[in-house]
Amino acid sequence: MLARYRDTTLHNIFYILRQRLEEPGLIFESRGSEILDNQPVEIVEITDAENRTVKLYRSRQTRLPVRQVFFRRNAVTRERDEEVTLFSKYRDVGNG
């Protein structure tokens, strides 16, 4: 349970931008653009030194994350599980 929490945290885009941005071996690659939920998005793939990869979909208009996707190996079945996080309902909390 703790290992899954740690893995999810290491793949979280907000954690990456806040805590891991200066980490050696962190690579940001553009993967083009597409339409997701009737919204134009840019796709960015983030890979770290240990080959953990996160695919980030961010809005072209607001530049805010809309969706993040990464894969994890299931400990029981040994198959790849896809974990998707959807971001919505951003609110202005004042002063930008």
C-alpha positions as CSV (number, residue, x, y, z in Angstrom):
1,M,0.0,0.0,0.0
2,L,2.8,2.4,0.9
3,A,4.7,1.5,-2.3
4,R,1.7,2.3,-4.4
5,Y,1.2,5.7,-2.7
6,R,4.9,6.5,-3.3
7,D,4.7,5.5,-6.9
8,T,1.6,7.6,-7.5
9,T,3.2,10.6,-5.8
10,L,6.4,10.3,-7.9
11,H,4.2,10.3,-11.1
12,N,2.0,13.3,-10.0
13,I,2.6,16.3,-12.2
14,F,2.2,18.9,-9.4
15,Y,4.8,16.9,-7.3
16,I,7.1,16.8,-10.3
17,L,6.9,20.5,-10.9
18,R,7.2,21.4,-7.2
19,Q,9.8,19.0,-5.9
20,R,11.5,17.1,-8.8
21,L,12.0,19.8,-11.5
22,E,15.8,20.2,-10.8
23,E,16.3,16.4,-10.6
24,P,19.1,15.1,-12.9
25,G,17.8,13.0,-15.8
26,L,14.3,14.5,-16.0
27,I,13.2,14.9,-19.6
28,F,10.2,16.7,-21.0
29,E,9.3,15.8,-24.6
30,S,6.4,17.2,-26.7
31,R,4.2,14.6,-28.2
32,G,2.0,16.9,-30.3
33,S,-1.5,17.9,-29.8
34,E,-5.0,16.5,-30.0
35,I,-8.6,17.2,-29.0
36,L,-9.6,15.7,-25.6
37,D,-13.2,16.2,-24.3
38,N,-13.8,18.9,-27.0
39,Q,-10.8,20.8,-25.8
40,P,-7.5,21.3,-27.7
41,V,-4.6,20.0,-25.6
42,E,-0.9,19.6,-25.9
43,I,0.7,16.3,-24.9
44,V,4.0,16.3,-22.9
45,E,5.7,13.1,-21.9
46,I,7.9,13.4,-18.8
47,T,10.6,10.7,-18.1
48,D,12.9,10.6,-15.1
49,A,16.3,8.9,-14.7
50,E,14.7,5.7,-13.5
51,N,12.6,5.4,-16.7
52,R,9.3,6.3,-15.0
53,T,7.1,8.0,-17.6
54,V,4.0,10.3,-17.2
55,K,2.0,11.5,-20.2
56,L,0.5,14.9,-19.4
57,Y,-2.4,16.5,-21.4
58,R,-2.5,20.3,-20.8
59,S,-5.0,22.8,-22.1
60,R,-3.8,25.0,-24.9
61,Q,-5.8,27.9,-23.7
62,T,-5.1,27.9,-20.0
63,R,-1.8,25.8,-19.9
64,L,-3.3,23.9,-16.9
65,P,-3.1,20.1,-16.7
66,V,-6.3,18.4,-17.8
67,R,-5.3,14.7,-17.6
68,Q,-2.2,12.7,-16.6
69,V,-1.6,9.0,-17.5
70,F,1.0,6.5,-16.3
71,F,1.3,2.8,-16.2
72,R,2.2,0.6,-13.2
73,R,3.0,-3.1,-13.0
74,N,0.3,-5.0,-11.1
75,A,2.0,-7.0,-8.3
76,V,-0.5,-9.9,-8.5
77,T,-1.1,-10.4,-12.2
78,R,2.1,-8.8,-13.5
79,E,0.1,-7.0,-16.1
80,R,0.3,-3.2,-16.8
81,D,-2.4,-1.2,-15.1
82,E,-3.2,2.3,-16.5
83,E,-3.7,5.0,-13.9
84,V,-5.5,8.1,-15.2
85,T,-6.0,11.3,-13.2
86,L,-8.4,14.0,-14.5
87,F,-8.0,17.6,-13.4
88,S,-11.0,20.0,-13.5
89,K,-12.8,22.7,-11.6
90,Y,-9.8,25.0,-11.3
91,R,-10.7,28.1,-9.2
92,D,-9.2,31.5,-8.8
93,V,-8.2,31.7,-5.1
94,G,-7.3,35.4,-5.4
95,N,-4.2,37.3,-6.5
96,G,-3.9,35.3,-9.7
